[in-house]
Amino acid sequence: MNDQPTNLDTHRGMAAQKATDLRRLRSEVEADQDALRARQAELEDLLAAAPAADWLEAIEKARYLLGLLAQSLDASDLRRRRLIDRVMADFDHLLDNSTHD
């Protein structure tokens, strides 16, 4: 009896190996996407659970929502993408100034 497992991939043709690799990769990607959706739902539940305690928390909630909006924008919608970038920069500027007070 042989204690070494048989590598079935060496007994198949290249096309079959490639198809198997693609199925495995697709399965891994789908599992990662499912895990990401679950984590995203958990984050959104936490963000919606209570009002912000301060401006920093409110800005973090707004950043999250603007990030979602930016992801859903058309590549051709440069005006809104530029506006989102400027609002994010405003948040950074205001937070930086508030820490120096």
C-alpha positions as CSV (number, residue, x, y, z in Angstrom):
1,M,0.0,0.0,0.0
2,N,1.2,3.5,-0.9
3,D,1.0,6.2,1.8
4,Q,1.4,9.0,-0.8
5,P,-1.8,10.6,-2.2
6,T,-2.2,10.3,-5.9
7,N,-2.0,13.7,-7.7
8,L,-4.9,13.3,-10.1
9,D,-4.0,16.5,-11.9
10,T,-1.0,14.8,-13.5
11,H,-3.2,12.2,-15.1
12,R,-5.5,14.6,-16.9
13,G,-4.9,16.8,-19.9
14,M,-4.1,20.5,-19.7
15,A,-7.7,21.5,-20.6
16,A,-9.1,19.5,-17.8
17,Q,-6.6,20.9,-15.4
18,K,-7.4,24.5,-16.5
19,A,-11.1,23.9,-16.1
20,T,-10.5,22.5,-12.6
21,D,-8.4,25.4,-11.6
22,L,-11.0,27.9,-12.9
23,R,-13.8,26.1,-10.9
24,R,-11.6,26.2,-7.8
25,L,-10.8,29.8,-8.2
26,R,-14.4,30.8,-9.0
27,S,-15.5,28.9,-5.8
28,E,-12.9,30.8,-3.7
29,V,-13.9,34.2,-5.2
30,E,-17.6,33.5,-4.5
31,A,-16.8,32.5,-0.9
32,D,-14.7,35.6,-0.4
33,Q,-17.6,37.7,-1.8
34,D,-20.1,36.1,0.5
35,A,-17.8,36.8,3.5
36,L,-17.3,40.4,2.4
37,R,-21.1,40.9,2.1
38,A,-21.6,39.5,5.6
39,R,-18.9,41.8,7.0
40,Q,-20.4,44.8,5.1
41,A,-23.9,44.0,6.5
42,E,-22.4,43.8,10.0
43,L,-20.6,47.2,9.6
44,E,-23.8,48.8,8.3
45,D,-25.8,47.5,11.2
46,L,-23.2,49.0,13.6
47,L,-23.2,52.3,11.8
48,A,-27.0,52.5,11.9
49,A,-27.4,51.2,15.5
50,A,-27.0,54.6,17.2
51,P,-26.5,58.2,16.4
52,A,-22.9,59.5,16.1
53,A,-21.5,60.5,19.5
54,D,-19.3,63.2,17.9
55,W,-18.2,64.7,14.6
56,L,-15.5,62.1,14.1
57,E,-18.1,59.3,14.1
58,A,-20.4,61.3,11.8
59,I,-17.6,61.8,9.4
60,E,-16.7,58.1,9.4
61,K,-20.3,57.2,8.6
62,A,-20.4,59.8,5.8
63,R,-17.1,58.5,4.4
64,Y,-18.5,55.0,4.2
65,L,-21.6,56.2,2.4
66,L,-19.6,58.3,0.0
67,G,-17.3,55.4,-0.7
68,L,-20.3,53.3,-1.6
69,L,-21.6,56.0,-3.9
70,A,-18.2,56.4,-5.5
71,Q,-18.0,52.7,-6.3
72,S,-21.4,52.8,-8.0
73,L,-20.6,55.8,-10.2
74,D,-20.2,55.5,-13.9
75,A,-16.6,55.9,-15.0
76,S,-17.8,58.8,-17.1
77,D,-19.3,60.7,-14.1
78,L,-16.2,62.7,-13.4
79,R,-18.1,65.7,-11.9
80,R,-19.6,63.6,-9.0
81,R,-16.4,61.7,-8.5
82,R,-14.5,65.0,-8.2
83,L,-17.1,66.3,-5.7
84,I,-16.8,63.2,-3.6
85,D,-13.0,63.6,-3.6
86,R,-13.3,67.2,-2.5
87,V,-15.7,66.4,0.3
88,M,-13.3,63.7,1.5
89,A,-10.5,66.3,1.4
90,D,-12.7,68.7,3.3
91,F,-13.3,66.1,6.0
92,D,-9.5,65.6,6.3
93,H,-8.9,69.4,6.5
94,L,-11.6,70.0,9.1
95,L,-10.4,67.0,11.3
96,D,-6.8,68.2,11.0
97,N,-7.8,71.7,12.1
98,S,-9.9,70.4,15.0
99,T,-6.9,68.5,16.4
100,H,-4.8,71.7,16.4
101,D,-7.3,73.7,18.5
